[in-house]
Amino acid sequence: MKKRFLIVSCALILVVSVFKFSDSASATTIPTATSSATAVYSTGTAIIPEYLEGTGTRTSFNMSNITDNPIDVTIIFYNPDGTLVTDDNSPTTGRISFETDFISNYSDQNTNSSLTFTLKAHCSLTFKVNPTTLKNKAYGLIQWKQLGSTQKGLVVHGSIITETTTSSDTVSVPVNGGLPF
């Protein structure tokens, strides 16, 4: 008795286009209102994994614009209950403060973010969540946007500093693993 086998072969070919800008940055094309041309904006987002505030405790972040152009920055801090941290609309006082030498368009009275500003090209600054009577431990986000096709725009690193009359402790808070985003 002869055995017969029928072999069936199916092949599926799938073509996929992938555009990778970086691990957390992307480009968005936005039509302009004045012409049929489009403007290309690059964006990036990183999570601030932790910030602490309390009596004698502050969290400080160093941020650098690693591009050749100004960059628009949005920072969102959440309270432990998930609500948005808001402030007093002054960059040098209040719950969140920082240097003002290299920024413009500062606002910390926003409905969707804790603060926004524009950081000049190749400039660095330090911003901090100041000591308060609140004892909060929470997280946040940093987002940036820039006209053009930049793939990485910022590098940020944080430190939690606790000071008493007899000692000072510092804990590192890496943002995006210490890598540009």
N, C-alpha and C positions, 0 to 999 in steps of 0.2 A: 504494500500500500504506500502510495506516494503522498507525502505531506506537502501542502502548498501554503506558502506564507505570503501575505499581502503586506507590504511595508508602505506605510503612508508617512510622508514627510511634509510638515508645514513649516513655513518660515515667515516670520513677521519682522519687518524692518521698520524701526521707529527712528525718526529723525527729531532730535531735540536741540533747540538753540539755547545756550546758557550764556548769560552775561554776568560775570562775577566781578564786582568792583572791589570788595574786601569783605571781611567777615561781618562787619556791621555798618558799612557805608553803601550808599546807592546813589544813582543819578535819577532825577525826575525831570521830564520834559514838561514845561508849562507853557501853554500858548500865551502870547502877549496880547494885550487889548488894542495896541496901536498899530499892529501890522500883522501880516500873515506869517511872519517869522516866529520861531519858538525860542524860548530861553531855556537853557539847560541848567538845572540846579543840582548840586551834589549835597547829600545829607549823610549824617551819621548819628548813631545813638549808642550810648553805653549806660549800664546800670551802675549807680553808686551803691555798692552792696550794703553799706552800713554807715550811719552817722550817729553820734551820741551827743546829747546835751544834758547838762545838769550843773549843779553847784560845783565850780572848779573844773568842769569838763567842757572842752570845745573840740570841734572837728574842723580841721583846716585842709584845704585842697589847693594844690598848685596846678595851674592850667596853662598850656602853651599852644598858641596858634602856629602850626608848623607849615603854613602855606604862604604864598606870595601876596595874598589879598586879605582884606578884612573878612571876618567870619561872624555870622549871626549865631548867638548861643542862647539856648533856653535851658534853664535848670529847674527841675521839679523835685521838691522835697516833700515827702509824705509824712504826716504825723503817724504815730502808732495805730490810730484808729482808721487810717486810710484817707483822711481828709488832707487837703492841700495846705502846706505851710505858707503863710502870707507874712508880709513884713510892713515896714513904715515908709517905703518909697525913698529911702536915703541909702546910698551905697556904703556910707561910713558909720551908720548907727543901726541899732535894732538887732533883731534876732540873727539876720544874715548880713555880713559886712565884707567889704574887700577894697583893694586899691582901685583908684579911679584914673590913674595916669594913662592907661592904654585902652580905655573903653569909651563908647558913645552909646546913645539911645538906651540908657539904663531905665528899667522899670521893674519894681517888685510889687506892683499893684495890678496884677493880671488875674483873669478869671480861670485860666487853664495852666498856669505855671507859677512857680515861686519867684522867678526873676528872669529877665531877658536883657541882653546887651549885645553890642557889637565889639569884638576884640580885634585890634589892629593886627596887621600882618607881622609875623615872626615875633610877636610880643607875648609876654608871660605875666600872669597875675596870681595872687593868692586870695581866695575867698574862704570865709569860715562861718560855721554855725556857732554862735557865741554861747558862753556859759549862761544858763538861766536857772530859775528855780524849778523849771520843768525837769523831769527825769525821763527823757525820751530816748528810745533806741528805735531807729526806723531806717528807711532806704530812700533812694531817689533816682532820677534819670538826668542825663546830660544829652542834649540834642544840638546838632549844629546844621546850618544850611549856608551854602555859598553859591553864587553864580559861577558856573563853569563846571569842569569835569574832574575836579579834585577827588581822589579816592580816599584819602585820609586827611583829616583836618586838625584834630586836637590830640594832645596827650595830656592825661590828668593823673595825679596821684594824691592820695589823702593820708592824713594822720589824725588819730584821736589822741588828744593831749589832756591828761588829768594832772592837775597841780594842787598840792596842799602846801601848807606852810613849811613842811619839812622834806617834801619829795616831789618829783615830777616823773610821770610815766608817759611813754609814747608808744602807740600801736599803729602799725602800717595799715592803710586801707587802699589796696591796689584797685584802680578802675580799669576795666578791660584788660586785666592781667598785666597792667603796666605798658601795654602796647598802644600805638596810635590807632585811632578809629575815625 
